[in-house]
Amino acid sequence: MAQIISSGLLLAILFVTSCYALNHVTYRDCGSQEGKVKSLSVSPCTSQPCILKRGTNVTVSIQFIPSASVTKIQAVVYGVLEGVPIPFPLPNPNGCSNSGVKCPLEKMATYTYHSVIPVKKIYPAVTLIVRWELKDPNGKKVVCLDIPASIE
């Protein structure tokens, strides 16, 4: 009986851990200049690369720590195809408004930026790198992430 309970507990722990891990996405730092990324989550994302389904919305959350005080941030996103970055228009590029981040940013404080983006039906089915940058007013990358993805 104790073995059945232990097995059930182990399965529950593995399930919760796998659900947590599936939303926390592997990324590559692409030149952060004024901060460090603590974590990235993309929802829904159940595999790597993240599969972005056309006709749905995707939520991106970036937890980061600026290494300098920053008055405001701007979000800039690119789809990188064959090494060529193609600008992706965001519904809200102001990183200080409706993003969970209040500006100005304090040096060494932890912030979590959120954005919901539409994956439009007109987008082609393609495998790409999503490059997400949060920039300061001088154009310096507070954080920069390359996220492997596939639009389906």
C-alpha positions as CSV (number, residue, x, y, z in Angstrom):
1,M,0.0,0.0,0.0
2,A,2.8,2.4,0.9
3,Q,4.5,1.6,-2.4
4,I,1.3,2.6,-4.3
5,I,1.0,5.9,-2.5
6,S,4.7,6.6,-3.1
7,S,4.3,5.8,-6.8
8,G,1.2,8.1,-7.0
9,L,3.1,10.9,-5.2
10,L,6.0,10.5,-7.6
11,L,3.8,10.6,-10.6
12,A,2.1,13.7,-9.3
13,I,5.4,15.4,-8.7
14,L,6.7,14.5,-12.2
15,F,3.5,15.8,-13.8
16,V,3.6,19.2,-12.0
17,T,7.4,19.5,-12.7
18,S,6.9,18.6,-16.4
19,C,4.0,21.2,-16.7
20,Y,6.2,23.8,-15.2
21,A,9.2,22.9,-17.4
22,L,7.1,22.9,-20.6
23,N,6.2,26.6,-20.2
24,H,9.8,27.5,-19.2
25,V,11.5,27.7,-22.5
26,T,15.1,27.3,-23.5
27,Y,16.5,30.5,-25.1
28,R,19.9,32.0,-26.1
29,D,21.0,35.4,-24.9
30,C,21.5,37.5,-28.0
31,G,23.5,40.4,-26.6
32,S,21.8,41.7,-23.4
33,Q,23.7,44.8,-22.5
34,E,22.1,46.3,-19.4
35,G,20.4,43.3,-17.7
36,K,20.2,39.6,-17.1
37,V,17.3,37.2,-17.9
38,K,16.3,35.1,-14.9
39,S,13.6,33.1,-16.7
40,L,11.4,33.0,-19.8
41,S,8.0,31.3,-20.2
42,V,5.9,31.0,-23.3
43,S,2.3,29.9,-23.0
44,P,1.2,27.7,-24.6
45,C,4.4,25.9,-25.3
46,T,4.5,22.2,-24.8
47,S,7.6,21.3,-26.8
48,Q,10.9,22.8,-28.0
49,P,11.0,24.6,-30.4
50,C,7.7,26.2,-29.3
51,I,4.9,25.6,-31.7
52,L,3.0,28.7,-32.4
53,K,-0.4,27.9,-33.8
54,R,-1.9,30.3,-36.3
55,G,-5.1,31.9,-35.1
56,T,-4.2,31.8,-31.4
57,N,-2.5,34.2,-28.9
58,V,0.8,33.5,-27.2
59,T,1.8,34.9,-23.8
60,V,5.5,35.7,-23.3
61,S,6.8,36.4,-19.8
62,I,10.4,37.5,-19.2
63,Q,11.7,37.8,-15.7
64,F,14.9,40.0,-15.7
65,I,17.2,42.1,-13.5
66,P,18.5,45.4,-15.0
67,S,22.2,46.0,-14.2
68,A,21.6,49.8,-14.5
69,S,18.7,52.2,-13.8
70,V,16.5,52.5,-16.8
71,T,13.9,55.2,-17.3
72,K,11.7,53.2,-19.7
73,I,11.8,50.2,-22.0
74,Q,10.6,49.5,-25.5
75,A,9.8,45.9,-26.7
76,V,11.1,45.0,-30.2
77,V,10.5,41.6,-31.8
78,Y,11.9,40.1,-34.9
79,G,11.4,36.8,-36.7
80,V,14.8,35.6,-37.7
81,L,14.7,33.6,-41.0
82,E,18.0,32.3,-42.5
83,G,19.9,34.8,-40.3
84,V,17.8,37.8,-41.5
85,P,15.8,39.6,-38.8
86,I,12.3,40.7,-40.0
87,P,10.5,43.2,-37.7
88,F,7.4,41.9,-36.1
89,P,4.9,44.6,-35.0
90,L,3.7,44.3,-31.4
91,P,0.3,45.4,-30.3
92,N,2.0,47.2,-27.4
93,P,5.7,48.0,-27.8
94,N,5.7,50.2,-24.7
95,G,7.4,48.0,-22.1
96,C,6.2,50.3,-19.3
97,S,2.5,50.1,-20.1
98,N,0.2,47.1,-19.6
99,S,3.2,44.8,-19.3
100,G,3.5,44.2,-15.6
101,V,6.6,46.5,-15.5
102,K,6.4,50.0,-13.9
103,C,9.1,52.4,-15.0
104,P,11.6,53.7,-14.1
105,L,13.5,50.5,-13.5
106,E,15.8,50.2,-10.5
107,K,19.2,48.7,-10.8
108,M,19.4,45.1,-9.5
109,A,15.6,44.8,-8.9
110,T,13.6,41.9,-10.4
111,Y,10.9,42.6,-13.0
112,T,8.5,40.4,-14.9
113,Y,7.5,41.7,-18.4
114,H,4.4,40.1,-20.0
115,S,3.1,40.4,-23.5
116,V,0.3,38.7,-25.4
117,I,0.9,38.5,-29.1
118,P,-1.5,37.2,-31.9
119,V,-0.2,34.5,-34.2
120,K,-2.2,35.5,-37.2
121,K,-3.7,33.0,-39.7
122,I,-1.9,34.8,-42.6
123,Y,1.5,34.0,-41.2
124,P,3.3,31.3,-43.2
125,A,4.2,27.9,-41.7
126,V,7.9,28.3,-41.0
127,T,10.6,27.4,-38.5
128,L,12.3,30.5,-37.1
129,I,14.0,32.2,-34.2
130,V,11.9,34.8,-32.4
131,R,14.2,37.5,-31.2
132,W,12.7,39.5,-28.3
133,E,14.5,42.7,-27.1
134,L,13.7,45.1,-24.3
135,K,15.6,48.3,-25.1
136,D,16.3,51.5,-23.1
137,P,15.7,55.0,-24.6
138,N,19.3,55.0,-26.0
139,G,18.7,51.8,-27.9
140,K,20.8,49.6,-25.6
141,K,19.4,46.1,-25.1
142,V,18.4,45.7,-21.5
143,V,17.7,42.1,-22.4
144,C,17.8,40.1,-25.7
145,L,16.6,36.6,-26.2
146,D,16.5,34.2,-29.2
147,I,13.7,31.7,-28.9
148,P,13.4,28.7,-31.3
149,A,9.9,28.5,-32.6
150,S,7.8,27.0,-35.4
151,I,4.6,28.6,-36.8
152,E,2.1,26.0,-37.8
